[in-house]
Amino acid sequence: MALPGPGGVFFLAFTAVLASMPVWMFFAPRLGLIDRPDLRKLHRGEVPVVGGLALLTALVLVLGVWFSSHLQVPMMLTAGALVALAGMVDDRQGLSAAKRFIVQAIASALMIFLAGVSLHDFGELLWPGTLQLGWLGIPVTLFCVVGVTNSVNMIDGMDGLSASVSLVTLAGLIAAMLHAGQSLEAAPALVALTGALCGFLLYNFPLPWRDRAMVFLGDSGTLLLGFLLAWLLVDGSQGSTRLVAPVTALWLLAIPLMDTVFVMIKRRLAGVSMVEADREHLHHAFLHSGRSVRQTLVAMTLAAVVMAATGLLLEWRGVPEYGSYALFLGVSGVYFLVMSRAWRQRRFLGKVIE
């Protein structure tokens, strides 16, 4: 069987999501996968939360059929399905944070020990010289994968947001491959996930003729997406043929990471659980200060683009990695101060937070 090229992989994954989504939406009520509005959720009406299952279906169909002989693909699909299944249970009946973390740790272990994807070094993060991780590589990889997985899940608070921000990360990795002169044929999972996510956005994005989403990713989708992004970023930032430096990987996922770290620190200082849901994320600041869903989505996606482009340009221009990291910490500090002041004074970008 001839392997499809990058364009074919993208088209197949895109089409598979478009075709499978109506099927999952039909069965959503029977599976108990319906999201209903409450005091914390911003949407109107009952919405199926099967976007993640459609993403997984597309990836299994495309990667499983044409690329199962690739070393990492079977394990990526197995580990991803495990994470998505836990998310589906959480969508249906709720799952404790501890159980979610255990499942994510098991999936991360499959990635590390069976697929051989892990962090070996942080590059020249702190000084001119590679910061080797040695035996710490395994626990650090596990921590980073679980952290990225949940950061994508936590930013999923409005139509199109987590998918759009994640698409920026994928586009950054594709740009890095092209800049390095590498063929996208070597990254079928990256291309397939990009195509599948574009297909999902047609159902989820707030389009001019549709003021609300037809379907949500659900925890099954956001956890799957976060896990796969973590896998691709870890794999793409290691070795002599790496796509990006480890610090550039931070820039590619800057908005979810900064938002998650800020919220968790704020919860800790307030004496509440760091995994307890609240309404003090960046998108809440935009929405509660009078911005519309579309304005918030555009602003946060553009911010993600600026962050990703900054990281890539710093690397391509030959800026030392420790210089890039210092700038990243500085930007993160400014973000923390701006958001802390916004919630303390109840004002954000010149408007009152209600």
N, C-alpha and C positions, 0 to 999 in steps of 0.2 A: 504494500500500500504506500503510495507516494505521500510524503509528508507535505502538508500545506506550508507555504511561506508565511512570513510575518503578517502580511495583509490578509491571507486566508485564515490564519489563526484568530486575528482580531474579528473578522467578519463572522466566523463560525461561533465564537463566544458571544458576540453581540446578538446574533440571531437566536442562539440557544436560550438566552435570557428572555428575549422578546416572545419566543414561542412557549417557554415553560412557565412564565409568570402567570398568564391567565389560568393555567391548570392549578398552580399552587393557590391562587386567589380563590378559585372555586372551592377547594378543599379547606381553606383556612378556617371557616366557621366550624366545620366538622372536627378539625384538629384542635380547636380552642385557641387558635393563633390570631386573635383579634385584639387590637389595642383600643382601649376606651379612655376618653379624656378624664382627668381628675385634677386635683389642685396643683399638681406639679407639672402635668403635661400640657402642652400649648396647642395641640391640634383640636379640630372640630370633628365630631362624629366618630364612628367606629371605622378603623382602618386595619386591613390585614397586615400582619407582620411576618411576611414570608419572602421578603426580598433576599434575605441571606440564603434561603433554601434554593431560590432560583439561581443565585450566584454559584452555589456549590454544584447544582445540577449542570450548569454550563461548563464549569471547570472539569467535572468528572467526564462529561461527554467529550470535550475537546482534548484535554490532556490525557485522559484515560484511554481513549481510542487511538490517538495518533502518537502520543509521546510516552507511553507506559514503559518503554525501554530505557528512557533517560533515568540516570541514577537516582535523582532526587524526587522525581514526580510521584511515584507510588507512595512514598512516605509523606510527601507534602499533602497529598490528597487524604491519606489516612489520618494524619494529625489534624488537618484542617476540618475534616468531617467530625472528629471527636470534639473539637472546640465548638463547631456549629451545633452539634447535638446538645451539648450542655446549654448553649444559648437558647435553643428551642425549648428545652425544659424550663428554663428561666422565663421565657416569654409566655409559656402556657400556664405554669403554676407557681413560679417563683423558685429560686435556688439561692441558698445562702452564699455569701461572699467566699467563705472558706471552701465550699464545694467547688465553686467556679475556679478558684485559684488552684485547687488540687488538679482539676482536669487540665487547666492550662499548663501546669507544671509537668504533667504526664506528656502532653503534646510537645512541650519544649524538650523533654528528655528524648522523645522519638526523633526530633529534629537534630539534637546534639549527638546522640550515640549511634543512631541507625542511619541518618542521612549525612552525618559528618559535618554539619553546619554549626559553627560556634565561633565565638570571639577569641582570637589568639593574642591580639594586641589592640591598643588604642591609638596606634600611630604616634606621631610626634605631638601628642595632645598637650603636654606640659612643658616640654623642653626639646631642644634639637637632638633627637634620639628616640628610637621606637620604645614605647612603653609596653613592654611585654607583660602579659597577664599570668603566664605559667598555669599552675593548678587552679588559680582563681578564675580562669576562663570559663569553666563550667558553671559555677554559681553566678558569676557576673552575667553570662549569657542568659541563664534562666531568669534572673532579675530583670534584665533589659527586655526580653521577649514578653514576659508577663506585664511589665510596665507599659510597653507600647500597645499591646493588645487592649489593655483597659483604658488607655488614653484615647484611643479611637472610639471605644464604647462610650466614654464619658462625654465626648464632645457631640454625640449624636442627640441633639436636643431640638432640632427643627428640620423642616423639609430640605433635603438636598445637601445638608451641611457636611456630615462626615464623609459622604461619598465624594463631594466636590473637593474637599481638602485632601482626601486620600488620592484622588486623581492627580492632584498637583505633585504629590510625592512620586507617583508612578511616572508621570511625565518627566520629572527631574532625573529619575534613573534611566529612562529612555534617552534623554538628552545626553547624559553622561556616557552611555554606550556609544552613541553616534559620534560624540566628541572624541572618544578614544579610538574611533575607527573600527569598532566591533560590530559584527552583524547581529541584528535582532533575532536571527534564526537560532542563535545560541541561548535565547531567553524566552522560550515558549510560554512559561508560566507568567512572566511579566506582561507579555503581550496579551495573553488570554484574559488575565485579570483586568487589564485596562479595557478590553473590548466588552467584557461582561459588565463592568461598572458603568460604562457608557450606556449600555442597554438598560440597566437598572434605572439610571437617571431619567430616562424618558417616562418612567412610571412615577418617579419620586420628585423630580424637579418642579418647582412652582412656575409653570409656563404661563404666557400671557393669557391664553384661553382657559386656563385651569388654575383656580386660586388655592388648591390644596393637593396634597399628594394622594395618589391612588393606592400606594403601598409603602410600607416602611421596611427598612432593613431588619429591624428587630435586633435583639441581642444575638441571635444566631448569625446575623449578617455583620454586625459591627465587631463582634469578637472574631469571627472568621476573617474579616478584612484586616483587623488589627494584627492578628497572628501572621497572616501572609505578608503584610507589609514588614513586620519585624523580621521574618525569615529572609525576605529579599534584601533588606537593608543590612542584616548581618552578613549574608552571603556576599553581597556586593561591596562590602567595606573591608574585606580581608584578603590576604594573599598578595602575591606579586602582580596579579592581573586584576586587582580590585578596580571597581568602577569609580568609587568615591572614597575619600578619606573618612575615617570614623567620625571626625568632627563635622564633616559635610553632611553625613547622615542625620545629625542633629538638626541642621538647618532645613533639611528636606521635610522634617516632621515637626518643625518648630512650634506651630500654633497649637496642635493638640498637646504637645509636651509642656509648653509653658502654661497653658490653661489648666492642665491636670495638676501640675506641681503647685500652682498658686492656690487652687481650690483645696487641695489636701493640706497644705500648710495652714490655710485659713481655718479649716475645720479643726485641725490639731490645736491651734491657738485658742479656738473657741471652746475647746474641751468636748467636742463631739467626735463620733467615729469618722475616720478618714474615708470610709467607704459608704457613708450615709449620703443619699441623694439630697441635693438642694437646688436652689435656683439662683446661684451666684457665679455661673460661668460667664465667659465673655459674651456669648450670644444672648444671655439674659440681660446683660448690661445694655446691649444695643436695643433689644426689644422693649425693655421696661423704661427706656429713655425716649420712646416714641418712634423708633425706627421700624420700618416694615420688615416682614420676613425677607422680601427680595433685597432690600437695602442691606440688611444684616448679612445675607448670604453672599452678596457681591463684595461687601467690605471685607469679610473674613477670608473669602477665597483669594481676593487680591492681596491681602496681607500674607497668606500662605505662599502665593507666587513670589512676592517680594523677598520673603525669607529664603525660599528655595533658590531663587536666582542669585541672591547675595552669597549664599554658601558656595554655589557652583562657581561663580565668578571669582571669589576669593581663591578657590583652589586652582582654577584655570589660569589666573594671573600670577600664580606662584607665591601667594602670601603664605608665610609659615603657618602650619596647622595650629601651633600654640597661639599665634596671633588671631586666627579665626576663632579659636575657642574663647579667647579673652573677650573678643567682640561679642560673641554669642552670650557669654555671661553678663556682659554689660547691657545688652538688649533685654535679656531676661530680667535683670534687676530693674530696668526702667519699666518694663511691663508690670512687674510686681508692685512697684510704687504707684503707678497710674491706677491699677485696679484696686489696690488697697484704699487709695484716696477716694476713688469713685464710689465704693460701697460705704465708706465712712461718712462722706459728705453727701451721698445720694445724688451725685451729679456725674454725668459721663459725657465727655466731648461737648460740653456746653449746654447739656439738657438735663432736666431733673429726672432722676430715677424714681418711678412710682411703684 
